[in-house]
């Protein structure tokens, strides 16, 4: 398992508030969506009942209606647009409806940031800062890392004392392969506020530099810093489970995923993690059960990729081929809505579709944008070795290992 997506989940966590304000809904619900009359405000899609999480979904709907009403009452208002963006960012993560919610968040942030801001007004400046921070978060989620870096650098000029924006700077620099700069940003983030978000960045950077025990320790600290059962704590625990699993601690991984489900029932990424545990054990029937539950909750492409692996390993050729096509269709839909999927396409074509030449085309495109990222080079190394090109494979493997990473896939290639 490659780490190129691990830290991006935390970019979504960064901008969420502890809760939403309750109010009477002012929209109307049709065909599973809540809409309002303002055409500039995107719809709020219905949630699967299994991820209502008590009053959480009701509170989200109320918050959406509250902000829409505030905009209707005062078209010049700014903060309601920011609050809507934060709602959409949360819903993208909780529901997996990325093609709708990421563009929706960027749309309302565009309205906000197009408004005039008085730099002498501290509240006005703070709103612009938060808007830019949220925009950087979405750009990270869309894998537009250079854009995210530029947006975050603009934001930090407005407020260099907020730990949140340094998280975006860590993430963007990591994904662009600027690891020394990422470490500097992480140090600033921790010095301002040592918490779940900053510890998670420390963990990832330690893993990149080959300190696996230190990475696990920092992610355990991130979990301990979170509130049990909270969404961001569950994400941190799933990431911790992934660390355990990647580095051979299968029992610890399983226990961590089960603990997530005990505190946040039906959390789909914990179900996906348990499925991966069972795949590693070759318990494919158990893995398929977990994946069916996860997919029933959320249309996450990673769950379909795991399901394809289960079908392949159990000799179900027709189901395998059908699922691979579903994966590609979902990825193309994400791509059509602004999500850079080149590296993901490279892996799917190489690992699942048995077309490493096609995978190489996508990996080379991503390499042009991120030549220093170790994960991009790791994928290229794997593909070149599959194609029998040992020279290029070794060159990219050397680049993938330049930070001292102990990624098992890279070491296996070595």
DRENDO-1510 file (C-alpha; in Angstrom, 1 decimal, always signed):
<recs>
REC; n; res; u; v; w
REC; 1; UNK; +0.0; +0.0; +0.0 .
REC; 2; UNK; +1.4; +3.4; -1.0 .
REC; 3; UNK; +1.1; +6.4; +1.3 .
REC; 4; UNK; +0.3; +9.0; -1.3 .
REC; 5; UNK; -3.3; +9.5; +0.0 .
REC; 6; UNK; -2.8; +9.0; +3.7 .
REC; 7; UNK; -2.3; +12.6; +4.8 .
REC; 8; UNK; -4.9; +14.1; +2.4 .
REC; 9; UNK; -7.8; +12.9; +4.7 .
REC; 10; UNK; -6.4; +15.2; +7.4 .
REC; 11; UNK; -6.6; +18.1; +5.1 .
REC; 12; UNK; -10.4; +17.7; +5.2 .
REC; 13; UNK; -10.5; +17.4; +8.9 .
REC; 14; UNK; -8.6; +20.7; +9.5 .
REC; 15; UNK; -11.5; +23.0; +8.7 .
REC; 16; UNK; -14.3; +21.4; +10.6 .
REC; 17; UNK; -15.9; +23.0; +13.6 .
REC; 18; UNK; -16.9; +21.0; +16.6 .
REC; 19; UNK; -20.6; +21.1; +15.8 .
REC; 20; UNK; -23.3; +22.9; +13.9 .
REC; 21; UNK; -26.0; +25.3; +15.1 .
REC; 22; UNK; -29.5; +24.0; +15.2 .
REC; 23; UNK; -32.3; +25.9; +13.4 .
REC; 24; UNK; -35.5; +25.2; +11.6 .
REC; 25; UNK; -34.8; +24.0; +8.0 .
REC; 26; UNK; -35.7; +26.7; +5.4 .
REC; 27; UNK; -35.1; +24.6; +2.3 .
REC; 28; UNK; -37.2; +22.0; +0.5 .
REC; 29; UNK; -36.3; +18.3; +0.0 .
REC; 30; UNK; -36.9; +16.7; -3.4 .
REC; 31; UNK; -35.6; +13.4; -4.6 .
REC; 32; UNK; -33.1; +12.9; -1.8 .
REC; 33; UNK; -31.6; +16.4; -1.8 .
REC; 34; UNK; -32.2; +19.6; +0.1 .
REC; 35; UNK; -32.2; +22.7; -2.1 .
REC; 36; UNK; -32.7; +26.4; -1.7 .
REC; 37; UNK; -33.9; +29.0; -4.2 .
REC; 38; UNK; -30.5; +30.8; -4.6 .
REC; 39; UNK; -28.9; +29.3; -7.8 .
REC; 40; UNK; -25.4; +30.1; -6.4 .
REC; 41; UNK; -25.9; +27.7; -3.5 .
REC; 42; UNK; -25.4; +24.1; -4.5 .
REC; 43; UNK; -27.7; +21.3; -3.2 .
REC; 44; UNK; -27.1; +19.3; +0.0 .
REC; 45; UNK; -27.4; +15.6; -1.0 .
REC; 46; UNK; -29.2; +13.2; +1.2 .
REC; 47; UNK; -27.0; +11.0; +3.5 .
REC; 48; UNK; -27.3; +7.2; +3.7 .
REC; 49; UNK; -29.3; +6.5; +6.8 .
REC; 50; UNK; -26.4; +4.4; +8.2 .
REC; 51; UNK; -24.3; +7.5; +8.5 .
REC; 52; UNK; -26.8; +9.8; +10.0 .
REC; 53; UNK; -24.8; +9.3; +13.3 .
REC; 54; UNK; -27.6; +10.3; +15.7 .
REC; 55; UNK; -28.4; +14.0; +15.5 .
REC; 56; UNK; -25.4; +14.8; +13.3 .
REC; 57; UNK; -27.2; +14.7; +9.9 .
REC; 58; UNK; -30.2; +16.6; +11.3 .
REC; 59; UNK; -27.8; +19.3; +12.5 .
REC; 60; UNK; -26.0; +19.4; +9.1 .
REC; 61; UNK; -29.3; +20.0; +7.4 .
REC; 62; UNK; -30.3; +22.7; +9.9 .
REC; 63; UNK; -26.9; +24.4; +9.5 .
REC; 64; UNK; -27.2; +24.4; +5.7 .
REC; 65; UNK; -30.7; +25.9; +5.9 .
REC; 66; UNK; -29.5; +28.5; +8.4 .
REC; 67; UNK; -26.6; +29.7; +6.2 .
REC; 68; UNK; -28.9; +29.8; +3.1 .
REC; 69; UNK; -31.4; +31.9; +5.0 .
REC; 70; UNK; -28.6; +34.3; +6.2 .
REC; 71; UNK; -27.5; +34.8; +2.6 .
REC; 72; UNK; -31.1; +35.5; +1.6 .
REC; 73; UNK; -31.6; +38.0; +4.3 .
REC; 74; UNK; -28.3; +39.8; +3.6 .
REC; 75; UNK; -26.8; +39.2; +0.1 .
REC; 76; UNK; -23.6; +41.1; +1.1 .
REC; 77; UNK; -22.9; +38.7; +4.0 .
REC; 78; UNK; -19.6; +36.8; +3.9 .
REC; 79; UNK; -19.4; +34.4; +6.7 .
REC; 80; UNK; -22.4; +32.3; +5.6 .
REC; 81; UNK; -20.6; +31.4; +2.4 .
REC; 82; UNK; -17.6; +30.2; +4.4 .
REC; 83; UNK; -19.9; +28.2; +6.7 .
REC; 84; UNK; -21.5; +26.5; +3.6 .
REC; 85; UNK; -18.0; +25.6; +2.3 .
REC; 86; UNK; -17.2; +23.9; +5.6 .
REC; 87; UNK; -20.4; +22.0; +5.4 .
REC; 88; UNK; -19.7; +20.8; +1.9 .
REC; 89; UNK; -16.1; +19.8; +2.9 .
REC; 90; UNK; -17.5; +17.7; +5.8 .
REC; 91; UNK; -20.1; +16.1; +3.6 .
REC; 92; UNK; -17.5; +15.2; +0.9 .
REC; 93; UNK; -15.6; +13.2; +3.5 .
REC; 94; UNK; -18.5; +11.7; +5.4 .
REC; 95; UNK; -20.6; +10.6; +2.3 .
REC; 96; UNK; -17.9; +10.0; -0.3 .
REC; 97; UNK; -19.8; +12.2; -2.8 .
REC; 98; UNK; -16.7; +14.0; -3.9 .
REC; 99; UNK; -17.8; +14.9; -7.5 .
REC; 100; UNK; -20.6; +17.0; -6.1 .
REC; 101; UNK; -19.2; +18.4; -2.9 .
REC; 102; UNK; -15.7; +19.5; -3.9 .
REC; 103; UNK; -16.9; +21.6; -6.8 .
REC; 104; UNK; -19.7; +22.9; -4.5 .
REC; 105; UNK; -17.2; +24.0; -1.9 .
REC; 106; UNK; -15.0; +25.7; -4.5 .
REC; 107; UNK; -18.1; +27.4; -5.9 .
REC; 108; UNK; -19.2; +29.0; -2.7 .
REC; 109; UNK; -15.6; +29.9; -1.8 .
REC; 110; UNK; -15.3; +31.6; -5.1 .
REC; 111; UNK; -18.3; +33.8; -4.2 .
REC; 112; UNK; -16.8; +34.6; -0.8 .
REC; 113; UNK; -13.3; +35.4; -2.1 .
REC; 114; UNK; -14.7; +37.6; -4.9 .
REC; 115; UNK; -16.1; +40.0; -2.3 .
REC; 116; UNK; -14.0; +43.0; -1.1 .
REC; 117; UNK; -12.1; +42.7; +2.1 .
REC; 118; UNK; -10.9; +45.5; +4.3 .
REC; 119; UNK; -7.4; +44.6; +5.4 .
REC; 120; UNK; -7.7; +47.1; +8.3 .
REC; 121; UNK; -10.7; +45.2; +9.7 .
REC; 122; UNK; -9.4; +42.2; +11.7 .
REC; 123; UNK; -12.7; +40.3; +11.3 .
REC; 124; UNK; -12.7; +40.9; +7.6 .
REC; 125; UNK; -9.1; +39.7; +7.3 .
REC; 126; UNK; -9.8; +36.6; +9.3 .
REC; 127; UNK; -12.7; +35.7; +7.0 .
REC; 128; UNK; -10.5; +36.0; +4.0 .
REC; 129; UNK; -7.8; +33.9; +5.8 .
REC; 130; UNK; -10.3; +31.2; +6.6 .
REC; 131; UNK; -11.7; +31.2; +3.1 .
REC; 132; UNK; -8.2; +30.8; +1.6 .
REC; 133; UNK; -7.5; +28.0; +4.1 .
REC; 134; UNK; -10.6; +26.1; +3.2 .
REC; 135; UNK; -9.8; +26.6; -0.5 .
REC; 136; UNK; -6.3; +25.1; +0.0 .
REC; 137; UNK; -8.0; +22.2; +1.8 .
REC; 138; UNK; -10.2; +21.4; -1.2 .
REC; 139; UNK; -7.4; +21.8; -3.6 .
REC; 140; UNK; -5.4; +19.3; -1.7 .
REC; 141; UNK; -8.3; +16.9; -1.8 .
REC; 142; UNK; -8.5; +17.4; -5.6 .
REC; 143; UNK; -4.8; +16.6; -5.8 .
REC; 144; UNK; -4.0; +20.1; -7.1 .
REC; 145; UNK; -1.0; +20.4; -5.0 .
REC; 146; UNK; +0.8; +23.3; -6.6 .
REC; 147; UNK; -2.4; +25.3; -6.5 .
REC; 148; UNK; -2.9; +24.4; -2.8 .
REC; 149; UNK; +0.6; +25.5; -2.0 .
REC; 150; UNK; +0.1; +28.9; -3.6 .
REC; 151; UNK; -3.3; +29.3; -1.9 .
REC; 152; UNK; -1.9; +28.3; +1.5 .
REC; 153; UNK; +1.1; +30.7; +1.1 .
REC; 154; UNK; -1.3; +33.5; +0.4 .
REC; 155; UNK; -3.3; +32.7; +3.5 .
REC; 156; UNK; -0.3; +32.4; +5.8 .
REC; 157; UNK; +0.6; +36.0; +5.0 .
REC; 158; UNK; -2.7; +37.1; +6.5 .
REC; 159; UNK; -2.2; +35.0; +9.7 .
REC; 160; UNK; +1.2; +33.4; +10.4 .
REC; 161; UNK; +0.1; +32.4; +13.9 .
REC; 162; UNK; -2.7; +29.9; +13.1 .
REC; 163; UNK; -1.6; +26.2; +13.2 .
REC; 164; UNK; -4.3; +25.1; +10.7 .
REC; 165; UNK; -2.7; +26.7; +7.7 .
REC; 166; UNK; +0.6; +25.1; +8.5 .
REC; 167; UNK; -1.1; +21.8; +8.1 .
REC; 168; UNK; -2.0; +22.7; +4.5 .
REC; 169; UNK; +1.6; +23.8; +3.9 .
REC; 170; UNK; +2.9; +20.5; +5.3 .
REC; 171; UNK; +0.6; +18.5; +3.0 .
REC; 172; UNK; +1.3; +20.5; -0.1 .
REC; 173; UNK; +5.0; +20.4; +0.4 .
REC; 174; UNK; +4.9; +16.6; +1.1 .
REC; 175; UNK; +3.0; +15.9; -2.1 .
REC; 176; UNK; +5.3; +18.0; -4.1 .
REC; 177; UNK; +8.3; +16.2; -2.7 .
REC; 178; UNK; +9.6; +19.2; -0.7 .
REC; 179; UNK; +10.2; +17.2; +2.4 .
REC; 180; UNK; +12.7; +19.5; +4.2 .
REC; 181; UNK; +10.2; +22.4; +3.8 .
REC; 182; UNK; +7.4; +20.1; +5.0 .
REC; 183; UNK; +9.4; +19.3; +8.2 .
REC; 184; UNK; +9.8; +23.1; +8.9 .
REC; 185; UNK; +6.1; +23.7; +8.5 .
REC; 186; UNK; +5.3; +20.7; +10.8 .
REC; 187; UNK; +7.6; +22.1; +13.4 .
REC; 188; UNK; +5.8; +25.4; +13.3 .
REC; 189; UNK; +2.4; +23.7; +13.4 .
REC; 190; UNK; +3.4; +21.7; +16.5 .
REC; 191; UNK; +4.9; +24.7; +18.2 .
REC; 192; UNK; +1.7; +26.7; +17.8 .
REC; 193; UNK; -0.7; +23.9; +18.7 .
REC; 194; UNK; +0.2; +20.3; +19.5 .
REC; 195; UNK; -3.0; +18.4; +18.8 .
REC; 196; UNK; -4.5; +15.6; +16.6 .
REC; 197; UNK; -3.8; +17.5; +13.4 .
REC; 198; UNK; -0.2; +18.4; +14.1 .
REC; 199; UNK; +0.7; +15.0; +15.5 .
REC; 200; UNK; -0.7; +13.3; +12.4 .
REC; 201; UNK; +1.6; +15.4; +10.2 .
REC; 202; UNK; +4.6; +14.5; +12.4 .
REC; 203; UNK; +3.6; +10.8; +12.1 .
REC; 204; UNK; +3.5; +10.9; +8.3 .
REC; 205; UNK; +6.9; +12.8; +8.0 .
REC; 206; UNK; +8.5; +10.3; +10.4 .
REC; 207; UNK; +7.2; +7.4; +8.2 .
REC; 208; UNK; +8.6; +9.1; +5.1 .
REC; 209; UNK; +12.0; +9.3; +6.7 .
REC; 210; UNK; +12.0; +5.7; +7.8 .
REC; 211; UNK; +11.2; +6.1; +11.5 .
REC; 212; UNK; +8.3; +3.7; +11.6 .
REC; 213; UNK; +8.2; +3.3; +15.5 .
REC; 214; UNK; +8.2; +7.1; +15.7 .
REC; 215; UNK; +5.4; +7.4; +13.1 .
REC; 216; UNK; +3.3; +4.9; +15.1 .
REC; 217; UNK; +4.0; +6.7; +18.3 .
REC; 218; UNK; +3.0; +10.1; +16.9 .
REC; 219; UNK; -0.2; +8.7; +15.4 .
REC; 220; UNK; -1.1; +7.1; +18.7 .
REC; 221; UNK; -0.6; +10.6; +20.3 .
REC; 222; UNK; -2.9; +12.0; +17.6 .
REC; 223; UNK; -5.6; +9.5; +18.6 .
REC; 224; UNK; -5.2; +10.2; +22.3 .
REC; 225; UNK; -5.5; +14.0; +21.6 .
REC; 226; UNK; -8.9; +13.5; +19.9 .
REC; 227; UNK; -12.3; +13.1; +21.5 .
REC; 228; UNK; -13.5; +9.4; +21.5 .
REC; 229; UNK; -16.1; +8.8; +18.8 .
REC; 230; UNK; -15.5; +12.1; +17.0 .
REC; 231; UNK; -15.1; +12.0; +13.2 .
REC; 232; UNK; -11.6; +13.3; +13.2 .
REC; 233; UNK; -10.5; +10.9; +15.9 .
REC; 234; UNK; -12.0; +8.0; +13.9 .
REC; 235; UNK; -10.0; +9.1; +10.9 .
REC; 236; UNK; -6.8; +9.2; +12.9 .
REC; 237; UNK; -7.5; +5.7; +14.2 .
REC; 238; UNK; -8.1; +4.4; +10.7 .
REC; 239; UNK; -4.8; +5.9; +9.7 .
REC; 240; UNK; -3.1; +4.3; +12.7 .
REC; 241; UNK; -4.6; +1.0; +11.7 .
REC; 242; UNK; -3.2; +1.5; +8.2 .
REC; 243; UNK; +0.3; +2.1; +9.7 .
REC; 244; UNK; +0.0; -1.1; +11.8 .
REC; 245; UNK; -1.1; -3.1; +8.8 .
REC; 246; UNK; +1.5; -1.8; +6.4 .
REC; 247; UNK; +4.3; -2.7; +8.8 .
REC; 248; UNK; +3.2; -6.2; +9.7 .
REC; 249; UNK; +1.2; -5.5; +12.9 .
REC; 250; UNK; -2.0; -7.2; +11.8 .
REC; 251; UNK; -3.5; -7.9; +15.2 .
REC; 252; UNK; -3.0; -4.3; +16.3 .
REC; 253; UNK; -4.5; -3.1; +13.0 .
REC; 254; UNK; -7.6; -5.3; +13.5 .
REC; 255; UNK; -8.1; -4.2; +17.1 .
REC; 256; UNK; -7.8; -0.5; +16.1 .
REC; 257; UNK; -10.4; -0.8; +13.3 .
REC; 258; UNK; -12.7; -2.7; +15.7 .
REC; 259; UNK; -12.3; +0.1; +18.3 .
REC; 260; UNK; -13.4; +2.7; +15.7 .
REC; 261; UNK; -16.6; +0.7; +15.0 .
REC; 262; UNK; -17.2; +0.4; +18.8 .
REC; 263; UNK; -17.2; +4.2; +19.1 .
REC; 264; UNK; -18.6; +5.2; +15.7 .
REC; 265; UNK; -20.7; +2.4; +14.3 .
REC; 266; UNK; -20.6; +1.6; +10.6 .
REC; 267; UNK; -17.6; +4.0; +10.0 .
REC; 268; UNK; -17.0; +2.8; +6.4 .
REC; 269; UNK; -13.2; +3.3; +6.4 .
REC; 270; UNK; -12.9; +1.1; +9.4 .
REC; 271; UNK; -14.9; -1.6; +7.6 .
REC; 272; UNK; -12.6; -1.1; +4.6 .
REC; 273; UNK; -9.6; -1.5; +6.9 .
REC; 274; UNK; -10.9; -4.8; +8.3 .
REC; 275; UNK; -11.5; -6.0; +4.8 .
REC; 276; UNK; -7.8; -5.3; +4.0 .
REC; 277; UNK; -6.8; -7.3; +7.1 .
REC; 278; UNK; -8.9; -10.2; +5.9 .
REC; 279; UNK; -7.4; -9.9; +2.4 .
REC; 280; UNK; -3.9; -10.1; +3.8 .
REC; 281; UNK; -5.0; -13.3; +5.7 .
REC; 282; UNK; -6.6; -14.6; +2.5 .
REC; 283; UNK; -10.0; -14.8; +4.3 .
REC; 284; UNK; -11.7; -13.5; +1.2 .
REC; 285; UNK; -15.3; -14.3; +2.3 .
REC; 286; UNK; -14.9; -12.2; +5.4 .
REC; 287; UNK; -13.3; -9.4; +3.4 .
REC; 288; UNK; -16.2; -9.5; +0.9 .
REC; 289; UNK; -18.7; -9.2; +3.8 .
REC; 290; UNK; -16.9; -6.1; +5.2 .
REC; 291; UNK; -16.7; -4.5; +1.7 .
REC; 292; UNK; -20.3; -5.1; +1.0 .
REC; 293; UNK; -21.2; -3.2; +4.2 .
REC; 294; UNK; -18.8; -0.4; +3.4 .
REC; 295; UNK; -20.0; +0.0; -0.2 .
REC; 296; UNK; -23.6; +0.0; +1.0 .
REC; 297; UNK; -22.8; +3.1; +3.0 .
REC; 298; UNK; -20.5; +5.0; +0.7 .
REC; 299; UNK; -19.5; +4.9; -3.0 .
REC; 300; UNK; -15.7; +5.0; -2.2 .
REC; 301; UNK; -13.6; +3.9; -5.1 .
REC; 302; UNK; -11.0; +2.3; -2.8 .
REC; 303; UNK; -13.7; -0.2; -1.6 .
REC; 304; UNK; -14.4; -1.2; -5.1 .
REC; 305; UNK; -10.7; -1.7; -5.8 .
REC; 306; UNK; -10.5; -4.1; -2.8 .
REC; 307; UNK; -13.6; -5.9; -4.0 .
REC; 308; UNK; -11.9; -6.4; -7.4 .
REC; 309; UNK; -8.9; -8.0; -5.6 .
REC; 310; UNK; -11.3; -10.3; -3.8 .
REC; 311; UNK; -12.9; -11.4; -7.0 .
REC; 312; UNK; -9.5; -11.9; -8.7 .
REC; 313; UNK; -8.1; -14.0; -5.9 .
REC; 314; UNK; -11.2; -16.2; -5.8 .
REC; 315; UNK; -11.3; -16.7; -9.6 .
REC; 316; UNK; -14.5; -14.8; -10.3 .
REC; 317; UNK; -13.3; -13.4; -13.6 .
REC; 318; UNK; -16.6; -11.9; -14.8 .
REC; 319; UNK; -17.2; -10.1; -11.5 .
REC; 320; UNK; -13.6; -9.0; -11.4 .
REC; 321; UNK; -13.7; -7.4; -14.9 .
REC; 322; UNK; -17.0; -5.8; -14.2 .
REC; 323; UNK; -15.7; -4.2; -11.0 .
REC; 324; UNK; -12.5; -3.0; -12.6 .
REC; 325; UNK; -14.7; -1.2; -15.2 .
REC; 326; UNK; -16.8; +0.3; -12.3 .
REC; 327; UNK; -13.6; +1.5; -10.7 .
REC; 328; UNK; -12.4; +3.2; -13.9 .
REC; 329; UNK; -15.8; +4.8; -14.4 .
REC; 330; UNK; -15.9; +6.2; -10.9 .
REC; 331; UNK; -12.4; +7.6; -11.3 .
REC; 332; UNK; -13.3; +9.2; -14.6 .
REC; 333; UNK; -16.3; +10.8; -12.9 .
REC; 334; UNK; -14.0; +12.2; -10.2 .
REC; 335; UNK; -11.6; +13.5; -12.9 .
REC; 336; UNK; -14.4; +15.2; -14.8 .
REC; 337; UNK; -15.2; +17.1; -11.6 .
REC; 338; UNK; -11.7; +18.5; -11.2 .
REC; 339; UNK; -10.0; +15.7; -9.3 .
REC; 340; UNK; -6.5; +14.9; -10.6 .
REC; 341; UNK; -6.5; +11.1; -10.7 .
REC; 342; UNK; -3.4; +10.4; -12.8 .
REC; 343; UNK; -1.5; +8.5; -10.1 .
REC; 344; UNK; -4.6; +6.5; -9.2 .
REC; 345; UNK; -5.2; +5.6; -12.9 .
REC; 346; UNK; -1.6; +4.5; -13.1 .
REC; 347; UNK; -2.0; +2.0; -10.3 .
REC; 348; UNK; -5.4; +0.7; -11.4 .
REC; 349; UNK; -4.3; +0.1; -14.9 .
REC; 350; UNK; -1.0; -1.5; -13.7 .
REC; 351; UNK; -2.3; -3.5; -10.7 .
REC; 352; UNK; -5.9; -4.4; -11.7 .
REC; 353; UNK; -6.4; -3.9; -15.4 .
REC; 354; UNK; -3.2; -5.8; -16.3 .
REC; 355; UNK; -2.2; -2.9; -18.6 .
REC; 356; UNK; +1.1; -1.5; -17.3 .
REC; 357; UNK; +1.8; +0.4; -20.5 .
REC; 358; UNK; -1.4; +2.4; -20.0 .
REC; 359; UNK; -0.5; +2.8; -16.3 .
REC; 360; UNK; +2.9; +4.1; -17.4 .
REC; 361; UNK; +1.3; +6.9; -19.5 .
REC; 362; UNK; -0.6; +8.2; -16.4 .
REC; 363; UNK; +2.4; +7.8; -14.1 .
REC; 364; UNK; +4.6; +9.8; -16.4 .
REC; 365; UNK; +2.1; +12.6; -16.5 .
REC; 366; UNK; +2.1; +12.7; -12.7 .
REC; 367; UNK; +5.9; +12.6; -12.6 .
REC; 368; UNK; +6.0; +15.8; -14.7 .
REC; 369; UNK; +4.1; +17.5; -12.0 .
REC; 370; UNK; +5.7; +15.9; -9.0 .
REC; 371; UNK; +9.1; +14.6; -9.9 .
REC; 372; UNK; +10.4; +14.7; -6.4 .
REC; 373; UNK; +7.5; +12.8; -4.7 .
REC; 374; UNK; +8.7; +9.4; -3.4 .
REC; 375; UNK; +5.2; +7.8; -4.0 .
REC; 376; UNK; +5.1; +8.9; -7.6 .
REC; 377; UNK; +8.6; +7.4; -8.1 .
REC; 378; UNK; +7.6; +4.2; -6.3 .
REC; 379; UNK; +4.7; +3.7; -8.6 .
REC; 380; UNK; +6.9; +4.3; -11.6 .
REC; 381; UNK; +9.5; +1.9; -10.3 .
REC; 382; UNK; +6.9; -0.9; -10.0 .
REC; 383; UNK; +5.6; -0.3; -13.5 .
REC; 384; UNK; +9.0; -0.2; -15.1 .
REC; 385; UNK; +10.0; -3.5; -13.4 .
REC; 386; UNK; +6.7; -5.1; -14.6 .
REC; 387; UNK; +7.6; -4.0; -18.1 .
REC; 388; UNK; +11.1; -5.4; -17.8 .
REC; 389; UNK; +12.8; -2.1; -17.9 .
REC; 390; UNK; +15.2; -2.6; -15.0 .
REC; 391; UNK; +17.3; +0.5; -15.7 .
REC; 392; UNK; +14.4; +3.0; -15.4 .
REC; 393; UNK; +12.9; +0.9; -12.6 .
REC; 394; UNK; +16.1; +1.2; -10.5 .
REC; 395; UNK; +16.4; +4.9; -11.2 .
REC; 396; UNK; +12.9; +5.6; -9.9 .
REC; 397; UNK; +13.3; +3.2; -7.0 .
REC; 398; UNK; +16.4; +5.1; -5.9 .
REC; 399; UNK; +14.4; +8.3; -5.9 .
REC; 400; UNK; +11.6; +6.6; -4.0 .
REC; 401; UNK; +14.1; +5.5; -1.3 .
REC; 402; UNK; +16.0; +8.8; -1.1 .
REC; 403; UNK; +14.3; +9.8; +2.2 .
REC; 404; UNK; +15.1; +6.5; +4.0 .
REC; 405; UNK; +11.6; +5.2; +3.6 .
REC; 406; UNK; +11.0; +1.7; +4.8 .
REC; 407; UNK; +7.9; +1.2; +2.7 .
REC; 408; UNK; +7.6; -2.6; +2.4 .
REC; 409; UNK; +6.7; -2.4; -1.3 .
REC; 410; UNK; +9.8; -0.4; -2.1 .
REC; 411; UNK; +12.0; -2.7; -0.1 .
REC; 412; UNK; +10.6; -5.7; -1.9 .
REC; 413; UNK; +11.5; -4.1; -5.2 .
REC; 414; UNK; +15.0; -3.4; -3.9 .
</recs>
